[in-house]
């Protein structure tokens, strides 16, 4: 094995890594602080899922026996869909206002410091939350009106009008909705205003009220018929989005129970105990770990690479959603290629590597990967509930999730899907489970290496609200890898997790 570098070169390398670490700490720290006042994509997901439920509530179940349709409707839609939807929207509104207030306080604090200007990211987050509150109030008023609470609906819409300018779409829509439910004749632009601002169930309910007030009974009948047809498709979508994860969580509970029973009965011979305390033989020291993670991944990927290709991002953005999707894919591929290059360069002198490093082999990888995925479902569900109480809708999210939720172009979606479901699992598992986790076992036990590598994996995603769930996911990935000793297993788990997440976003986004 080649000896370590000379002291002079080693000292220079340490100084460079120290400078990189300080820069990375400053940039990542600022990004994490900024994410505090940013909304989670879960807020939007809740709205999309609620809207899907409302559309499905129009399903009459005439193609099934009455008993079956009643049972299916109750399990998927619930007994009181309008009341449930109103409660969900009121919760989202409360969270959005809290997030808006927090970001406003942060902006005010920044303005008091002449050396700090409010960031564009913070200003965008403020505007996003203000738009969300306006949208929620428009829809909340319709929910109230459809339940016969017309006075409450009028009050909700009038309150919205006090916060926006009279020439804005929210103001005009609120004015039109109030006029419709007060029995006042609408103007000729009514249908255009409603379809421009509203969508889904809310657009249909507003148009139905418009047609009823104007006596357009044929248009009303066509709208109702279209709603019933749409509702049949939405029931299937709702089953895929809600029922499928619930069934998967039940399977996951069975997997966890089986693992626990095996561990109790078989002890150290149980599959989950295999390799539990077996460390990797790591020929390099902490300076190499530092060089690969901080220098190769964090500095190169989070600072240098964005600066190098940011001009290209502006050019590609002019091509619309496909250009933005291609930029996201290109950035990720270049970041991964740069990080892997640093990794290969850093450990080249230690080749051939000891047995067990970067293994891709046949065997039990499919069982470990699939079993790990199902086991992660109930664990992540519990963490999500805790996370919701902890962050109350704040803490930011991966911007790719919101983009996919709103994207309609199939080619752009294909590139986003490839980035999340193929590129990310391959690269991140090689880096975090293939290199970082085994390297850490030189200094800490296997269990400690799993937790520490999972925490670094989570923090690297730069959203406070994602630290806890991604740490849990990283722990599951680490357990799967240390037990299977096969990188194909965590890659499968990671790819399955991202793929199902992307498909769920796609189904929700296309259901509106």
Secondary structure as GFF3:
##gff-version 3
##sequence-region A 1 512
A	DSSP	alpha_helix	7	35	.	.	.	ID=ss1
A	DSSP	alpha_helix	41	56	.	.	.	ID=ss2
A	DSSP	alpha_helix	66	76	.	.	.	ID=ss3
A	DSSP	alpha_helix	81	112	.	.	.	ID=ss4
A	DSSP	alpha_helix	120	146	.	.	.	ID=ss5
A	DSSP	alpha_helix	150	161	.	.	.	ID=ss6
A	DSSP	alpha_helix	169	181	.	.	.	ID=ss7
A	DSSP	alpha_helix	190	197	.	.	.	ID=ss8
A	DSSP	alpha_helix	200	214	.	.	.	ID=ss9
A	DSSP	alpha_helix	217	238	.	.	.	ID=ss10
A	DSSP	pi_helix	239	243	.	.	.	ID=ss11
A	DSSP	alpha_helix	244	266	.	.	.	ID=ss12
A	DSSP	three_ten_helix	267	269	.	.	.	ID=ss13
A	DSSP	three_ten_helix	271	273	.	.	.	ID=ss14
A	DSSP	alpha_helix	286	290	.	.	.	ID=ss15
A	DSSP	pi_helix	291	304	.	.	.	ID=ss16
A	DSSP	alpha_helix	305	317	.	.	.	ID=ss17
A	DSSP	alpha_helix	321	347	.	.	.	ID=ss18
A	DSSP	three_ten_helix	348	350	.	.	.	ID=ss19
A	DSSP	alpha_helix	365	391	.	.	.	ID=ss20
A	DSSP	alpha_helix	399	406	.	.	.	ID=ss21
A	DSSP	alpha_helix	410	418	.	.	.	ID=ss22
A	DSSP	pi_helix	419	423	.	.	.	ID=ss23
A	DSSP	alpha_helix	424	428	.	.	.	ID=ss24
A	DSSP	pi_helix	429	437	.	.	.	ID=ss25
A	DSSP	alpha_helix	438	440	.	.	.	ID=ss26
A	DSSP	alpha_helix	446	459	.	.	.	ID=ss27
A	DSSP	alpha_helix	464	484	.	.	.	ID=ss28
A	DSSP	alpha_helix	487	510	.	.	.	ID=ss29
###
